[in-house]
Amino acid sequence: MNRYPLWKYLMVLVVVLLGLLYAAPNLFGESPAVQITAAKSNIQVDSALLENTENILKQENIPFEALFLDATGVKVRFPSTDIQLQAKDALQARLGKDYVIALNLLSRSPEWLRSIGARPMYLGLDLRGGVHFLLQVDMKSALDQAAERYVGDFRSVLRTARINYLGVSRDGQAVNIRFKDTAELSKAQRALEKEYPDLTFRTSNRGEDNILTAVLSEPAKKRIQEFAIKQNIQTLHNRINELGVAEPVIQQQGIDRVVVQLPGVQDTAKAKEILGRTATLEIRMVDEDRSNAVTLENASKGQVPFGTEFYIDRNGIPMLVKKNVVLTGDYITDAGPGMDPQGGGAVVHVTLDARGARIFKQVTRENVGKRMAILLIEKGQAEVITAPVIREEIGGGRVQISGMANTQEATDVALLLRAGALAAPMEIIEERTVGPSMGEANIERGMHSTLWGFVAISIFMIAYYMLFGTVSVLALSINLILLVALLSMLQATLTLPGIAAVALTLGMAIDANVLINERIREELRNGNTPQASIHAGYDRAFGTILDANVTTMIAGLALFMFGTGPVKGFAVVHVLGILTSMFSAVLVSRAVINLIYGYRRKISKLSIG
């Protein structure tokens, strides 16, 4: 009656052992560390950098606990914060500006645990410390950029429709097109209204010129502003994830503000570099008419002709590049590294959207035999990575960018291009650093509150239910272990509200055991045998426990779906705690009781108070 089959005992044992194994990394704590990543996409982070870092630390007599290379860069753990800061200064001085040296915190868990995927929970900003930024999105610039894009688009549409015009220019958030006669203006207005229904067009006269002015409608302005902040949030997510900062918190606040929290990062200046690092492409034409030896010599001395910029590409070839941008990274929908099937070098395959493909096709058709400069813009600095000669018209929206130094650079450039550019500039209007000491104090308070709550529950249960109370406390301990293991396996972020949810979970989990124990007592008072009382107690209490937990889980899921920040963190721990409490309160406690009483033929009394 009260015997589990062997497979059930084995299942409970395996689950508990796995829980202990995956909860264990949280016991080792964290060490101060530095993380070394490349500041430029053409800089490699490889075993050579790892060896160089180790040599620098040894030459400077700086002790370290561990040094390793992973997907996000070189990481070094140190025994104290003072040594961490000393190492950071030494590495920055020796490695130079080509690398970003950021302060961080890393787990001390052994390598064999990491090899099986056992990692500690992520801790939120309030527990781990880190940096907090509040960024303001420049909505006016978003509208200006939208208007600037229409300038090039209008030229493309008018040329395709063979409509004669005098010029296209932007005046604030309006785009003006000048015509010589009204007939061409009318044709242009009809073509543009069909192509761009979000724009409002009006006509006017300025001297002998007929002006067609296009302005954004109010619904279009609102849509562009909403898109700008959403794209900025997505870009920040992509940028931080690609560059190795784990579990960032990036949320919209109000209409035009974004909150960014980077737990574990203690260096505000380097965090700004991480936020500022991105890359986008600009495709421009080389000014072939003025690219003679004398002009290039003068341009290298600062005498750059009007309308051009002077660059030296990666092969050391000087060139004058027109300021007019043919195509930008805004038209990129995907990017990935690859190998050139003909030359064998590393390349980046870029996919353009429909409008970008149309513009690129037209530009290549009109400039066969001329050079096209592809500029990579990173941290506000532009670099010509390649300037191929256009051999023929290129359609289809697939572009191959050669000139990559190696496969790693092609991968980095592709990642940054996928992360994209910001839809509108952002300014940091508030920044603060939460020190690790404050995080440790919060952890200590949270752990003490949970511990004393657990002790109080344990004393009550053992005193009131005796042996059955002791089993309940054992099941409660396993519940806590399984909850920590689940949070660690899912790499969830634990915050102060999460610790509050753990304390609440303990109270709810013990409630299930109280229901079971009281039901067994009731069965005994009704005259049932001890074995029958145990069986009936667990079976009949299960329905009540299930109903109570399902309704509570519904509330937790609602908090998770509609909540943000701390509320969502509370909900995650709360929902996972319900699942682990159901397992421990019903299966684990019954397995232990079955082991104690299930194999006894005659039981005169149960130790249940």
C-alpha positions, -999 to 999 in steps of 0.1 A, spaced: 0 0 0 27 25 10 56 12 -11 69 30 -42 83 9 -71 120 10 -74 120 34 -104 102 60 -84 128 59 -56 155 61 -83 138 90 -100 136 110 -67 173 101 -59 185 112 -94 165 145 -93 179 153 -58 215 145 -68 212 166 -100 197 194 -78 227 192 -55 251 192 -84 236 222 -102 230 242 -71 266 237 -59 282 265 -81 264 291 -60 284 281 -29 317 291 -43 310 328 -46 326 353 -71 361 368 -75 370 402 -88 380 399 -125 389 418 -156 375 410 -190 396 418 -221 378 423 -254 388 439 -287 381 476 -292 381 473 -330 366 446 -352 400 439 -369 417 430 -337 418 393 -327 411 379 -293 428 346 -294 454 323 -276 481 348 -285 464 375 -264 458 350 -236 496 343 -236 504 380 -238 481 387 -209 497 360 -187 532 373 -195 522 409 -186 508 398 -152 539 378 -144 562 406 -154 543 430 -132 543 404 -103 505 405 -101 490 373 -87 459 358 -103 436 329 -95 427 318 -130 431 330 -166 411 316 -196 398 324 -230 361 320 -239 337 333 -266 335 368 -251 372 374 -246 401 368 -221 390 367 -185 413 368 -154 402 362 -118 420 379 -89 421 373 -51 411 409 -41 397 441 -55 429 460 -50 448 435 -71 420 436 -97 424 474 -101 462 471 -102 460 445 -130 435 466 -149 459 496 -149 488 474 -159 470 457 -188 455 489 -201 490 505 -202 506 475 -219 478 465 -243 469 500 -253 437 514 -269 432 484 -291 415 465 -262 388 472 -238 397 462 -202 365 460 -181 361 452 -144 338 423 -137 330 395 -113 334 358 -121 324 326 -104 349 306 -84 332 273 -93 356 245 -104 362 238 -140 346 203 -138 313 219 -128 315 244 -156 323 216 -181 289 200 -174 271 233 -177 267 238 -139 269 276 -134 257 299 -106 227 321 -109 230 355 -123 226 381 -96 207 414 -103 221 448 -99 208 451 -64 227 420 -53 258 419 -75 265 455 -80 271 470 -114 262 501 -134 229 518 -142 223 542 -170 192 563 -180 194 573 -216 174 600 -234 165 593 -271 167 623 -294 134 621 -311 140 652 -333 171 635 -348 150 604 -355 126 625 -376 155 644 -392 171 611 -402 138 599 -417 136 630 -438 173 626 -448 165 591 -461 137 605 -482 161 628 -501 179 599 -517 148 579 -521 131 608 -540 160 611 -564 158 574 -571 120 574 -578 122 605 -600 150 591 -621 132 558 -625 100 577 -636 122 599 -659 109 631 -644 130 662 -648 138 682 -616 162 708 -605 172 695 -571 162 678 -539 171 692 -505 161 689 -469 149 718 -448 145 705 -412 120 677 -413 106 687 -448 120 677 -482 118 703 -510 120 693 -547 125 721 -572 110 719 -607 112 742 -637 76 737 -649 43 727 -632 37 697 -655 68 679 -642 58 688 -606 23 673 -611 38 641 -625 63 639 -596 35 645 -570 14 617 -584 44 593 -585 56 601 -549 21 601 -534 16 566 -547 51 555 -534 49 572 -500 14 574 -486 27 584 -452 38 618 -465 18 650 -470 26 670 -501 21 707 -508 31 730 -537 45 765 -536 65 790 -558 99 805 -550 108 829 -577 108 810 -610 110 776 -593 81 754 -585 85 737 -552 70 704 -541 74 700 -503 69 667 -486 64 665 -448 56 636 -425 20 631 -414 14 631 -376 6 594 -375 38 587 -394 58 609 -370 44 590 -340 52 557 -357 88 567 -365 93 578 -328 79 545 -315 100 526 -339 131 546 -330 129 537 -293 120 501 -300 149 497 -325 173 514 -300 163 490 -273 167 460 -297 201 474 -309 213 478 -273 202 442 -265 221 430 -296 251 451 -289 255 441 -253 248 404 -260 272 403 -289 299 419 -268 296 395 -239 278 413 -211 255 387 -195 219 393 -184 215 430 -190 183 448 -181 172 471 -209 137 486 -205 117 516 -219 109 542 -193 83 568 -204 80 580 -240 117 586 -249 139 571 -222 157 538 -218 170 522 -186 201 500 -190 215 480 -161 247 459 -164 251 437 -134 286 428 -124 303 456 -144 319 480 -120 337 503 -145 314 530 -157 337 543 -183 342 509 -199 304 502 -197 300 534 -218 324 519 -243 304 487 -245 272 507 -250 288 529 -276 304 501 -296 285 493 -328 292 493 -365 274 502 -396 282 504 -433 282 534 -456 286 528 -493 299 559 -512 314 565 -546 351 573 -550 357 607 -567 376 594 -597 377 628 -615 398 644 -588 418 613 -576 451 624 -593 485 624 -577 486 661 -570 451 664 -555 457 633 -533 490 647 -521 473 680 -512 444 661 -495 469 642 -473 481 676 -460 446 687 -452 436 704 -484 406 682 -492 384 692 -522 348 704 -514 323 675 -512 349 648 -506 367 631 -477 403 618 -477 408 581 -467 436 555 -468 423 520 -472 437 489 -456 461 483 -485 476 518 -480 459 533 -511 449 569 -507 416 580 -522 390 608 -522 355 595 -513 324 616 -520 305 627 -490 272 618 -506 261 584 -490 247 560 -516 235 533 -491 237 529 -453 235 500 -429 198 509 -422 190 488 -453 207 457 -440 184 428 -430 211 402 -423 249 397 -423 271 367 -419 307 357 -424 319 335 -452 348 327 -476 353 340 -511 349 310 -535 373 327 -560 399 345 -539 396 323 -508 397 352 -484 373 360 -455 342 380 -466 309 392 -451 277 384 -469 252 412 -466 215 410 -474 197 442 -483 160 449 -480 138 456 -510 145 494 -511 182 489 -505 184 463 -533 167 486 -557 191 515 -548 222 493 -550 211 479 -584 206 514 -598 239 528 -585 259 499 -599 242 502 -632 251 539 -635 287 536 -623 301 506 -642 339 509 -643 341 532 -613 352 524 -577 327 520 -549 341 526 -513 326 505 -485 332 522 -452 329 506 -418 319 531 -392 326 521 -356 326 545 -326 322 574 -349 354 565 -368 351 556 -405 375 532 -423 375 522 -459 377 484 -458 375 479 -495 370 499 -527 362 475 -555 357 485 -592 321 479 -603 323 454 -631 286 451 -638 251 458 -625 245 440 -592 209 430 -584 191 406 -560 200 424 -527 230 402 -519 263 420 -515 297 404 -507 322 426 -488 358 415 -492 389 431 -476 385 414 -442 418 407 -425 407 372 -413 377 350 -405 375 364 -370 372 400 -383 345 389 -408 326 373 -379 329 404 -357 318 427 -385 289 405 -393 278 404 -356 280 442 -353 262 448 -385 234 425 -373 233 445 -341 226 475 -363 229 512 -357 208 533 -334 176 546 -350 182 579 -331 211 593 -310 209 587 -273 224 607 -244 232 594 -210 213 617 -186 218 597 -154 244 571 -144 253 554 -111 274 526 -99 262 500 -73 293 488 -55 298 451 -48 299 458 -10 263 471 -12 253 440 -32 269 417 -6 250 435 22 217 430 3 226 393 -2 234 389 35 202 405 46 181 384 22 199 352 32 194 359 69 157 366 64 153 334 44 174 314 69 156 326 100 123 319 83 134 284 75 146 278 111 114 290 125 93 268 102 116 238 110 113 242 148 75 245 146 71 215 122 94 192 143 78 202 176 43 198 163 45 169 139 76 151 153 89 125 128 65 136 101 75 172 108 112 162 104 104 146 70 86 178 60 117 199 69 138 175 48 114 179 19 115 217 24 153 216 22 152 196 -10 127 220 -23 151 249 -17 180 230 -34 159 222 -64 147 258 -67 182 271 -67 193 244 -91 165 253 -116 173 290 -114 210 282 -120 202 259 -150 179 284 -166 205 312 -158 177 333 -144 186 366 -127 181 367 -89 172 400 -74 160 411 -39 123 405 -49 135 371 -60 148 364 -26 114 375 -12 98 350 -36 121 322 -22 109 330 13 73 330 2 79 296 -16 91 281 16 60 291 34 37 278 6 57 245 4 54 238 41 16 245 38 13 214 16 30 193 42 7 207 69 -23 197 48 -9 162 44 -1 157 80 -34 170 93 -52 147 68 -33 117 82 -42 128 118 -78 130 108 -77 95 93 -62 82 125 -89 99 146 -115 82 124 -102 48 134 -82 39 103 -50 19 106 -17 38 104 -9 24 69 -43 33 56 -41 67 72 -8 74 54 -22 63 21 -54 82 24 -37 113 38 -14 117 8 -41 108 -18 -69 130 -4 -47 160 3 -33 160 -32 -64 175 -48 -65 204 -23 -27 210 -28 -30 209 -66 -60 234 -66 -41 258 -43 -9 257 -63 -27 260 -97 -45 292 -86 -13 306 -72 6 298 -104 -21 316 -124 -14 347 -104 24 342 -108 21 338 -146 0 370 -148 28 388 -129 53 374 -153 34 383 -184 24 419 -175 51 428 -150 85 443 -156 118 445 -138 116 434 -101 80 422 -105 90 398 -133 119 386 -113 96 379 -84 72 360 -107 99 338 -122 111 325 -88 75 322 -76 64 300 -105 94 278 -103 90 275 -66 55 262 -70 67 235 -93 95 224 -70 73 225 -39 47 202 -56 75 177 -63 91 179 -29 60 181 -7 42 152 -25 68 129 -41 99 134 -19 82 134 15 61 104 6 92 85 -6 109 91 27 77 81 47 74 50 26 109 41 33 103 45 70 69 29 74 61 12 41 79 -21 48 66 -26 83 37 -51 86 25 -40 120 25 -4 131 8 5 163 15 42 163 27 70 140 51 97 152 29 126 140 23 144 173 
